Amino acid sequence: MTDYLITNSAAVLGGVEDASVPGSFNSDLADHALRFDEAHVASITLPGLNDIWLRADCYYDDFNRTSTGDGYFGTVALPNVDIAHIDLSNGSMRLDYTSSSYAAPNVQGAAVTGIPDATLFTLDVHIETGAAVAGNADDYRVTMYVDLNQIGQATWTATKVDGQGASRFDFGGTDFLDGNDRFFISNVLVSDQDTRGRRFRILRPTGAGALATAVGGHAELGDGDPATFAYARAAGDAVTSGLTPGATPPGTIGKVILASYARNAVESPNPALVVNRLRIGGTNHDAAGQAPTGASLEALTSEWALNPDTGLPWTWADLAGLEIGFAGSN
């Protein structure tokens, strides 16, 4: 299983980090939501696989479905075609989809119900294309769930699919809320495995760690600002940061995922690899090095199912002594 994106950061998704609206995020698992204004799009890049899942917590505090405005709740896009979107039209919603050689949904699909107003809900989207559906390169299937209940499915064929995987999912856009000003999303996950029922809490760097030979540190890495960053100038340059775990959320920890959002500053970087690092009790625990593919931010993730210092399942108390960071490597 690979998690390609796991974030609640405006630096990655855009929007404004906002903790001021009660109920707009799950306070057990997040300390803010991302606020997007009317007609602004929260665009999530997908890895182009033929079988991919996406989940996000969503909140629409002034979602007026009796309005006469039009717009999109969510759009599934491939490189050459938008295959499906939930369309708001004159106060009703439907899952429209693409057929034939059209590059955008041209068929009015079934009505969509079950998206609540002024209530936090979890949206899971399963996108299958090409071989993942029935072996035909032009097949696709999009299935959407709200709080684990299926609210719609579109299964069809379009020539512009051409065997490609989904490259983007957009929340909002095109005056979706018709003047109602804003919507919120939080705790976004993109994975090649079923996302339904998965829960996670994202912890950012909050204090200096023991290692500080890279340029930049916890302040730059933990502020959610894409204009601030840390970087390695030579192999071995490293930085680690402490965490503030906060109150213990419900449940047990299944694994710890460390995500470094990285890009290449030059065409041929040196050092070329990012090594995700956990540091516990003065010992470094390094994941395999990963290379960013270009100049755009991308998530480089590493997983630890067990505490590497003890070999035992993680506990919330373990996180208080954990440092997270990265090192440059060739």
N, C-alpha and C positions, 0 to 999 in steps of 0.2 A: 504494500500500500504506500502511495506517495501523496502527501499533502503539498499542493503546489502554491497555495496561498493561505495564510492564516493571519488575520490582521484586524485591528480596530483603529488604524492610524490614518489621519488626514494626509500625512506625507505620502501614503501609498494610494489611497482611494480618492483624495480630494475632500471637499466639504469642509465643515468647521467642527472641531471637537467641542461638544456641548453636553454638560451635565446638569443643565438648569431645568429640564422638563421632566417632572416625575413620571415614571412609567415608560419613558422612551428607550430604556435599556434595562437589562436584567442586572440588578445591583449585586447579585451573588457572583456574577461572572464578568462584570465590566464596571468601569467607573465613569464611562461617558458613552454617548452615541455620536455618530457623524451626521450633522445637519446639512441638508441640501435644500436650496431654495427652489421655488416653482420654476419649472422649465429647465432646471439644471439636471444634468445626468450624472449618476454615480456609475461609472463605467468600469467593469471588472474584466481584466484580461484573463483569458482562458488558454490552456496550453496546446490547443489544437488536436486533442485526442478524440477518437471516435466514440469514446464512452467516458463521460465526465459528470461529476456532481458538483453542485454549489449549494451552500446554505448561508442564510443571513437572518439575524433578528431585525424585524421591521416594525415601524410605528408611524401611523398617520393620524395626528391628533385633530386634524380638521378635514377629514376625508369626506367631502360632500358629494355623494353619489346621486344626488337629485339635481345637480347642476346641468347646464346645457353645454358645458365645455367638452372638448375632445382631447385625447392624449393617450400616452402609453404608460402602463404600470411597469412592464418589463419586456425586454426584447432579447431574443437569442440570435446571435450573428455568427456566420461563417465568413471566410475571407471574401467570397463573391456573392453572398446572399444572406438576407435576414430571413430565417426560416419560420419564426413564430413570434408573436407578441400578444400580450394581454392588452386589449384596446378598451379605453373608456370612451363611450359615445352616448351623448344625451342621457347620462346618468346610469347607464347599464354597462356591463363588462362582458367581454367574450374573448376566447382564445382564437385569434386569427392565424392563418398559416399560408405557406407559399406552395404553389403548384407550377408545373411546367417550367418555362424558362424565365419566370418572373424573378426579380432581384429583391422583392419585398413581399410581405404577406398580401395576397390578392383574394383569398377565400375567407368569408366570414365563418368563423367556427362556432362552437357551442358556447352557451352562456356560462359565465364564471360566477360562482357565489362562494361565500365562506371567507372572504378577506375582511377582517373586522375593522371597525372604526374606533379610534382612540383606545386601542388595546394592543399591547405588544404581542407579536406573533412571530413564529419561525417559518420562513419560506425555504423549502428544499426544491431544487430543480435538477432533474435528471435529463441529460442531453445525449442522445445516441444518434450516430450517423453512419452511413455506409455499411461496412461489414458487421458492425455491432447490432444492426437491426435485422436484416434478412439476407445479407450478402450482396445486395445491389448497391453499387457505388452512389446512387442518387437517393437512396432511402434515408429517412430521418424520423425520429420520434422524440418529442419533448413532453415530459410529464412533470407537473407541478403539484406540490403538496403544501398545505398550510397546517401547522401543528399536527403533522403526520397524516392528515386526511387529504386524499387526492382531490384537487379542485379542477383539474383539466388535463387533457392529453391530446396532442396533435400528432398523428402518424400519416405520413404522405411521402411523395416523391417529387423532387425538383432537380432539373438537369444541372443547375449551378452548384448543387452540393458536391458532386464530382469526387466523392470519397473523402472529402476533407472533414476535419473535426472543428468543433466550435472554437471560435477565437475571442468571443466577447459576450458578456451579458450586461445589459444596461438597465438600471433602475431609473424610472422617470423620464422626463423629456417631453417636448411638444406640449407645453402648458398643461401637464398632466392634472395638476390640482385646480386648474382654472381659477387662479386668484387666491387659493387657500394657503399660499405662502411657503410651505415647507414640508419635508418628510425626513425621517430618521432611519438609518441602518446602523447595525453594530455586529461585531463578532462574525466576520465573513470568513468562510472556509471554502476552498476549492480542492477537490480530492478525486482520485480515480476509484474510490470506494464509496459505498452508500453513506451519505452524510446524515441520514435521518436518525435522530436521537443523540447525536454527538454533542457533547458539551465541553467547553473549554474556557479558561480564564487566561487573559494575556497580561503578562507582567513586563513592564518596561524597566530599563536601568534607572536607579534612583540615587546611587551613590558611587563614589570611587572604589575601585577594587585594587588589588595588589599590583597589577601589571599596567604600565602606562608608557610603553615605548612607541606606540603608534601616535599619530597626531589626532587630537580630539579624544573625548571620553564620554562619560555617562551623560553629561549635560547635552552634548550634541546628539547622542544616540537615543535619548529618552524624551526629547521635546516634541516629537511629532511634526517637525518642521523639515520639509524636503531641502531647504537651503542650508541646513547644518548637517555635518557628517564627520566621521572619523576615517582615517586612511593610513595604510601602511606604505612606507617609502622603501623598505627593504625586507627581504625574507627574514622572519623572526620578529619583526615589529608586531606588538600585540597590545591589546587593551582589555581589561576586565572591569566589570561593574557589579555593584551589589544590587539587591532587590528588596522591596518592601512587600512581603506577601499579603499582609492584611488578614482579615478574618477568614477562618477556614470555611470554604464553601461546602455545600452538601456533596456527598459521594466520596469516592476514593480516586486517587490519581492513577490513570492508566499508563501514561507516559509523559515525558517532558520533551517538548519540541523547541529547539532554538532556531529562530529565523533571522538571518542577516539579510537585510535589503541592500543589495550591492549593485554597482555598475563599474564599468571600466572607464577611467578618466582619460585614457589614451588608447590608440589602436592596438598597441602591443605592450600591455602593462607589465611591469616588473616591480614587485612580485605579481604573479599571474593568478594565484589561487587564494581563496578565502577559506580558512580553517575555523569552523565553529568550535568554540572551546568552553567547557565547563571547568571551573576551578573550585575544589572542595578541600578544605584543610591544608592548603598550600600545594596540592597536587593538581596538575593539569590533566584533563581528560579530553582529548582531541578527536573530532570526527574527521572523516576523509575530506581532503581539500576539494573545493568546487570552484569552477571558473565562471564568472559572469560572461554572458555571450555578447554583450554590446554596451552601448552608452546609456541604455534605459534601465531604471531600477527593476530588479527582479528578486524574488525570494529564493534564498539558498537555505534550505532547511535540513536539520539533522535531528535524529530522534534517539532518546535513551529510555527504554522501557523500564529499566531498573536504575537505581542509584549506583553509578559506577564506583563509588567509594566503598559501599557496603555490600553490593550485589543483591540488595533487598528491594522490595517495592518502595516507591517514593512515598513519603509522608509530607504533609503540609509543613511540618516543622523543619524538614530538610531544607526547604527553600530559603529559610532565614540565613543559613550559612553558605548559600550557593552564590558563586560569582559566575557571570556569563560574559562572553566576549568573543573575540576573534583574533587570529594571527595571520599575517601574510606569509605565503609559502610559494616555493617553486617546485 
